Amino acid sequence: MPLFDIPPFPTVPVNGETQAYAVRRIFCVGRNYADHAKEMGHQPDMEAPFFFCKTPSAICLAPATIPYALGTNDLHHEMELVVALGTPAFRATREEAENAVYAYACGLDMTRRDRQQDGKDKRRPWDFGKDFEQSAVIAPLTKAADFGPVGGQRINLTVNGEIRQDATLDQLLHDIPAVIAYLSTFYHLAPGDLIYTGTPAGVGPVVEGDVLRGEIEGLSPLDLTIGPKE
């Protein structure tokens, strides 16, 4: 028996289903759109995707109001397509990787940019910049069969009604099967694993009172309000 009560895995609603999707792990792809890589001061890298992780406690179901994050004065939005796996994937082929996808969702990788930059400057991990409470915002899942193939769907984010990020999913440097297949050479992927697949150009800061709306054609939109600091 454990010494303390263990909280259950967070869950995400699935459109058309009465049962929710339990989140086991969260993987995030870095710099997976060329224009975003450039705006962050890097050249696009086509050799292989790279990843960082968030703990399941970072999940925040949208619509929501969240406090401005602790320990930062530079909280940024990063709008992303989220992939939810429904079958195991280990050393997967492209076809196996594609077949492992259960659902998709709109997501936000909220980032403490100043803390992330601290890590970069000191050649230390990005954890303080990326993995914190309510930093993995997600809308309800839409099953892959209902969404269809990932291609030219528009992905965009507005802040207070003004467009900040606007791209299409075919601009991903590493497409969904490639991301899953590569990640599966390092992990035994399984149902409950989420992959945030990267953000387009246009990331930027938010302040208290900002109202964010993220959309991807064919998926439930994501609505988020930034509340006051705790």
Buried (B, 14 or more C-beta within 10 A) or exposed (E): EEEEEEEEBBBBBBBEEEEBBEBBBBBBBBBBBBBBBEBBEEEEBEEEBEBBBBBBBBBBBBEBEBEBBEEBEBBBBBBBBBBBBBEBBEEBEEEBBBBBBBBBBBBBBBBBBBBBEBBEEEEEEBBBBBBBBBBBBBBBBBBBEEBEEBEEBEBBBBBEEEEBBBBBBEBBBBBBBBBBBBBBEEBEBBBBBBBBBBBBBBBBBBEEEBBBBBBBEBBBBBBBBBBEEE
